[in-house]
Amino acid sequence: AAPFGRPKQLVNLAHHLRQGRQKMHTPDTPAERETPLPDHPAAKKLDRPNPMMSGPMFRYQCACQLRLTGACYIWEVPNQFGEPEHLWVIPRGWVRPMAPNGLNPLGYYQITPIFNTFTQGIASPSASTYIIPYEQMIDVRWPNPLYPGEGTSPLSACSQIIDIMEQTDTATWASFVNSVKP
């Protein structure tokens, strides 16, 4: 298992790390007293999650995925001892959760990278599909009240209300244009 737990703990850890770096005084609250030290393995991993990106860039990608799609998938690439070596943000549109099977008793994720290039039209979709075991993926979501288990972004949570308001505005404008009199 990962030394820093699952999704909620990872998000809380990032928040506490930012808080701890901003406040350099004696802890006043229990949350401040529980703030991890910068030499903690999780703090080091969040400062440099993989060789290609910095900690702030990693957190920015996580925040963008959460705000735009309502969910964020983080791949914990294990080392030879089973501990996380690298953390990668996988775009939600590339990820498809799959049911358990004989090789993956807990299930797995099918990753299909989609690139907007000339080769996208030539290559078959199955040519670049990757399998990631369930245990290696961190799934962070904002809950959707209508569909449990799905993530929802703030925009999609309000989309139905936005559609209703736009239709109401259109109908009101049409009544003015057509000189409707009550």
N, C-alpha and C positions, 0 to 999 in steps of 0.2 A: 504494500500500500504506500501511497505517497506520504512523505513526512508532514505535509501541511494540509492534509484532509481533502475534502470535496469542495464543490463550488461555493457554498455560502462562506466557508472558512477562508477561501482564497480571496473573495471579494472583501470580507471583513479585514483580512490581513493587509491588503493593499490600502484600505482606508486607514487602518491603524498606523501603517508605515508612514503615510503622508502626514498624519496628525503628529506622530512622534518626531518627525524631522522639523516640523514647524514649531513645536513647543519644546524648548530646552530648559524647562523648569522642573521643580519637584512635582511628581504626580499628585493630583488632587482627587481624582475620581477612580473608582475601581477599573474603569475602562482604560484610563491612562496608566495605571499600575500594571495592567496586563499587556501593554504594548510590547511587542517583541523587539529584541535587540537587533541592530543592523547586521550582526554576524550570524544570525539565525539562518539555517539553510533556505528557508522559504523567502526571507528577505533578500538573500543573495540571488536566488532564482528570479525573483520579480525585478531586481535591478538589471539583470542581464539574462533574459529568458532564453535567448538563442544567439548564435554567432552573428545573425543578420540584423538584429534590431536591439535598441536600447529599451530600458524599462518604461520610460514615458511613451515611447512609440507603441509598445505592447499594450499598455493600459489604454492608450488612445484608440487602438484598433478594437479592443474589447468594448470600450464605451460606444464606438460607432456602430458595431454590430448590435449591441443591446438597444441603442436608441432607434436604429433604423429598422431592425427586424424583430426585436423583442427577445432574441436569444443569441448566445455566443458560445461557440464550440472551441475549446482549448485542447489541443492534443499534447499529452504528456508523453514525450518520447523517452522510453526507459533506457538506462545503461545496462551493462552486463549483470549488475546486482539487483535490477528491478526498480531502482530509484529513478526519479525524473532527471533526465539529462538536459532536455530542452523543452520549452513550451512554445507552441505555435498556435496562432489564431487561425481557425479554418472558417472561411465564409459560410454562412448558413445555407446559401443557395447551392453549395457544393455537397452538402451533407445529407445523407438519407439513412435514418435509423432502420436497421433490419432485425427481423425476429431471430431468436436463438436457433441454432442448428447443432449438429454433432461436433463441429470444430469449435464453435463459440457458444458454450452453454448459456452465457448471459446475454448473448446478442452481439451485434457488431454494427459499425457504421460504414457505409459505402460512400467513398469520396470520389466525386467526378469533377475534376477541375474544368472550368469553362473559361476559355480565353477568347477575347474578341479579336481574333486574328484571321488571316487568310486560311490557315490550316484547320480552323474549326469546321469549316464546311467540307474539308477533305477527310479528316480523321473520323473514324467511327466512334460513337460514344463509349463503347465498351473497351476501346483500346487504351484508355488512360483512367481506368477505374481502380481505386485502391481500397483495401480493406483495413480498417482499424478496429481492434477489439474494444469492446465496451469498457473494459477496465482502464484503457489508456486515454479515454476522452472525458473531459470535464464539460458538463452541460449546464450553463448558467442561463436562467430565463426570468423574464417578468411574467407572472402568471396571467393567464387569460381566463376571465370569469365564465365565458361561454363554452370554452373547450379546454377542460382540465388536461394537463400534460403538454399543452402547446404554449409557446411564448407569444407575447403580443407586444408590439411597440406602442408608444403613446399615440402616434399618428393613426395606426390601424385601430386602436381602441376607440378613437374618436371618429373614425371614417363614416360610420353609419349616421352619427349625428350631423356630420358635415354634409353628407349627401341629402339628408332631410332638410337642412337649412338652405342648401342651394336650390332644391326643388321649391321650397316655400318662397324664396326670393324670386325665382323665375316666374312662379304663378302670380305673385304680387305685381311684378313688373308688367307681365302680360295683361293683367286687369287694368293697369293704368294706361297702357298703350291702346287697348281696345275700348277705352272709355266705358268701363263697366260701372254702372251706377247702382248702388244698393237700393 
